[in-house]
């Protein structure tokens, strides 16, 4: 299986059959990329940009997506937050830090259910900086397993992280993603006394260690659970955000919720504003939206078509979509004589100062002036520029009507590539 795996680098184009594939930095999480795919055939070149998940806002640990204006025939974009415009990032960070500090000062415990990559790196960086500024010694933990394993890759591939992290490492040799203030969590600490902050996976309280800790801490009013993003309906996290005071896990287990609950979004997905910005930057001929709730996708589709005037497709899973494509231009060789319109007759002169058309006879030719002998002869006619009719371009009675030009391209005009 590994023999079929190929290593590719950002912005480096590689060939697969007739397809040219180029990866671009997408933000979101470590290793996330968008792909531009081009195919050249008998009818010309067609291209698609597939974003995958991406972020248009730079974070502490990662940069924003860097997908250039490629003008593809189709842009396939995620639409997870198609109906959401997030508020101030600074305010969200301040709200998070204040809520955590207030809880631990009162000897409470803070649980933050997160996925193994993305949010946990962002929030740990934020919390570690705050802890150092405030001189706080309350322990911060990360649960073992996939979370700690995934974090090692963030420490290893610094060239994928935010520029500030790379610059700090080059200047001081210190890796800010080492998290010296963060320790590995042992399950025995669930019942330990005293305040603490625990990042536990998986997110949404859908099972595993995060749900196990929540069952033990949810009944205490001094504790806090911070949900940093969307929770899928049917998960415990979704019930908690809905305001349920009891959650029944099975026939034998019911959780009584007395702890404080806070929803403070640290999602690595872009929002509505970011999606529109991506479309406007890439400049596709058509857009196809995926990875979102149908109602929200339809709302975004309306905005794309009205504000950006770009056709937008919203197929459901397994549904086939027909993408409207512009005809490509046909290369054509034409001679100057073919492009130049024929000169009109002299009797079609139009006075420049009047809208009345008057037919006049051409003036008689002047009589030749006798000379001492054969001279150099009349001057050759002035060479006309392409598209210039007659010798006077600005005004006067000898300006002739300019015939209409014929388009010879199958696209949007002569020389057009679309």
N, C-alpha and C positions, 0 to 999 in steps of 0.2 A: 504493500500500500504506500509506504513512504517513497517508493521509487517514482510515484506520480506527483509528488509534492515538489513545487518549484519555488525557490526563493526570489522575491521581487523587491525592488527598492522604490521608494517614493519618487514619482515623476519620471521613472524609467520605463519606457515603452518596450514591451516584449511581444513576440509574435506567436500566435497559436492558429495554425492553418492560415486562413484568409483574414483572421481577426487580429487587430492591433489593440493591446490592452495596456492602459496606463493607470497606476494607482495614485491617489491623492490623499493627503492628510485630512482626517475627518473629525479630530477631537474626540469627544464622547468618552472613550476608554482607551487604554494602552493598546496599540495595534489596529485601531479602527481606521478603515480606509474607504474611500469612494472610488469606483472604477469607471473610467471612460473606455468604451468598447467601440471600435470602428471596424466596419466591414466594407471592402471595396469589391464591387462586382461589375457586371456588364452595364448596369444602370447608374453607376457612379458610386460615391461613398456615402454611407449612412453611419450615424453614430448615436450611442446611448450613454447617458451618465446615470449610474446607479449609486445612490448615496449611502445606502445602509443607514445605520443610526449615526447621527452627527450632532455637533453642538456649534452654534455660531457665537457663543460667548466664551471668552478665555477664562479659564479657571485658575486656581492656585497651582494645581499640579499638571494641567494640560493646557495647550493653546486651543484657539478656535479653528474650525475647519478652514482649509486653504485649497479650495477648488476654483480654478480660474474660469474665465469666460470662454468656454469652448464652443458655444452655439450648437449644441447637439440637436438632432431631430427629436429626441425624447429625453426628458429628465424624469427618473423614477425616484420619488422622495418619500421618506418616512413622514408620518403625520400624527405621531403619538399625542402631541399637545396642540392639535389643530385649532382648538377653540380657546387657548390660554395665552394671555400676555402677562408675563411675570412682572412683578413690581421691582423695586430697587433691590439689587443683590446685596448692597451694603446693609440695608435694613434687615433683610433676612438673616444675615450673619450676626448682627447685633442682637436680634430677638433670640437666636439660638444660644449665643454665649450668655446672655442675661438669664435665660431660663435654666441653663445648666448650673451657673454659678449660684443662683438663688436656691436651687435644690440641694446642692452639696453643702452649702453653708448651714442649712437646716438639718444636716446629717442624713439627707435622703440619697437614694440611689437613682442613677440615670441609665436607662436602657435605650440604645439606638439600633433598631433592626436595619441592617444594610445588606446589600449584595456584596460578593467577594471583591469586586473591582469597581472603581469609579468613585462612588459617593464616599466610601470609607477613607480613601486617600485624601480627598478634598477636605472632609470634616476633621480628620486627624491633624492635618497641617494647620487648619484654622484653630483647633483647640490647643494644639501644642504651643503655637505662637502666643495665644492668650494666656496660657498657664505660665509661660516664661515671663510675660509682661507683668502679670499679677503676683508672681512669686508663690503660686499655689502648689501644694504637695499632694492633693487628693489623687489616688492612683487612677490611671486610664488603662483599660484592658482591651485587647482584641481576641476574639475566640480563635482557637486553634483550628487547623484543617485547611480547607481550600482558601480561606481568607489570608492566612499567613503565607501560604505557598504562592498565591497570586501576587502578593505584595513584593516578594523577592524580585519579580520581573520588573516592577516599577523602579526598584533600586538599581537594577542592572542596565535597563535601557533608558538611560537619562536623556539621550538625544531625542526621544519621543516626548519628553515632558516639557513643561513650560520653560521659556527662555530664562526666566529669573532663577530657576533651579539649576540650570546648566551653568549660567554665569557665576552663581554663588559657588558651585563646585570647582569651577576653573580658577576662581580667585582665592578661595580659602581651603579647598580640598575637603570641604564638609558637605555631606549629602543630606539635604533637608528631609528627604524621604526615609531616612534611617529611623526616625521617630524614637529618639532616646528616652522620651517621657512615657512611652507606651510599652506595656508589658503583655505577655501572653496570658490569657485567662484560663484558670483551672476551674472545673465544675464545682469543686469544693467551696469556692468563694461565693456561690449562690446564697448560702445561708450565713455567710460571714457578716459580723456587725460592721457598722461604720459606712461612710459615704464612699462611692466609687462611680466611675463612668465606664460602661461596657458597650463596645461595638460588637454586635453579634449577627451572624448570618443564619438563615437567609432573611432577605427583606420581606416585608408584608406580613410578618409573623405567620408564615405559611407552614412552619414546622421546625425541626432541628433545635439547635441550642437557643435561638432567639425566642422561640415559643416556650421552651422549658424554663428560661429565666423569667419570662413574662408571667407565667402561671404562678411563680413564687412571689414576685414583687407587685403584681397588680392590685392586691388587696390592701396595700399600705398607702394612705393618702399623702404621705411625705415624699413618695417616689414619683418619678417622671418617666414617661415613655415618649420619645421623639420619633415620629414617622416622617422620614425625609423625602417622601415621594408618593406617587400614585400606588394604590393598592387594588388589585384585581378583585371584582365582586366574588364573594364566596370565601375569601380568606378572612382570618381573624382580624387582620389589619383593617380590612374594609368595614367589618362590624364595629370595630373600635371607633373609626372615624365617623361612622354613622351616628355615634352617641349611645350605642347599646351599653347598658350597665352590667349585663350578664351575657356571657358567651358560652354556649354549650358545644363542647368539642366532640363528645360521644355520649353514650347512654350513662356513663359512669363519671364523667368529668365536666364540671361547669366552673367557669372563671367568673368571680365577682370583681368588677372593676371599680376601684376607688382611687387609684392613682391618677395623677394629672396626665392628660393626653395633649400633645402638641403636634400639629402638622406644619412643618417648616420645610419647604421644597428645596432640595439640593439635587434636583434631577439633572442628569447628564444629557438629556434630550433637548433639542431646540424647541422653542415655542412658536406660536403663530407668526410673530414678527420675524423670527429667524428663518422660518420656511419661506416667507415672501421675499426676504432679503436674498436667500440662496437662489430662488428662481430668477430674481432680477439680475443677479450677478452672472449666472451661467448662461442666460438668454436662450432657452430652448425654444423649439418650434411647437412643442406640446409637452404637457406634464401628466404624469400618472402617479396618483397618491396611493400609498399602501401603509400598513402598520398603524391603524388607528380605528376609532369607533366610527361607524358608518355615518351617524348623524353629524358628528364633528367634521368628518371628511367632506360631506356635502356642503357644509357651511364654508369650508376653505375653498372648495371648488368654485363656488359663486364669487368669492373674492378674487381668485386668480383670473377668472374670465372677465370680470368687470373692471378690476383695477389694472391688471397687467395685460388684458386682451390676448390671452394665450389659451388655446383649447386645453381642457383639463379632463382627464379620464379617472373614474373611480370604480374599477371593477371589483366584484367580490371574489373571494377565494374560489379557485377553479374556473372562474368566468374568463372567457377570451375577450380581449379588447382589440378593436381596430384603430390603429394610430393614424391620424391624418398626416400625410407627408406632402411637402412641397415638391414639385417637379425639379429635378436638377437641370442645370443649363447644359446645352449641347455645344461643344466646341465647334466653331464655324470659321472657315477661312473665306474672306471676301476681299475683292479688289477695290481700290480706291474709286475706280470708275463705276463700280456697282453701287457703292455707298453714296456717291455724289449725285444729287438729283439733276435732271436735265434743266438747262437754262430756258426760262419762258421766252416767248416772242417779245420783240420790242414794243409791239402794240399793246402790251398788257401793263404799261407803266401806271403807277398809282401815285398821285400827288401826295406829298408827305404832310401837308398842312390841311388836308380836307378829307372828309369821309366820302365825298362824291367821286366815283370812278369815272374817268374820262378817257375815251379811246382817242389816241392821236397818231398821226402819221409820223414815221421817223423823219428827222430833219435830213435835208440833202447833204451829201458828202461834200466837204470843202474842196475847192479846185486846187490842183497841185501847183506849188510855187516853183516857177522855173529857176534853175540854178546853173552854175557853170559846168556841172557835170554830174555824173551819177554819184550820189552820196551814200552814206551808210545804210540808208533805208529806214523804214519806220521801226520804232522800238518794239521789241517783242512784248506781247501781252503780259501783264503782271500775274504771277502765279497765285491762284486762289487758294485760300486755306480751306480745309475740309469743312463743309457745311456752310461756306460763305457764298451768297448768291449776289452776283453783280459786283461792281467795283466800289459802290458807296454803301457802307454798312450803317451809317448813322441817320441820314436824312436826305432830302432832295427828291426831285421828281424822278430820278432814275433808279429808285429802290424798287426791286421787284418783289412780288409776294413769294414768301418762302414755302415751298411744298412741305407737306407732312412727311416725317420720316417713318420708315417701317421698322418694327421690331423684328430682329432675326433670331432672338434667343428664345428657348422654350421656358425660360425662367421668368424673372421679374423685369427683364430689360437686357439690353446688350451688355455682355460682360458680367452679368450677375452670376453668382455662385449658388443662388437659391431660387 
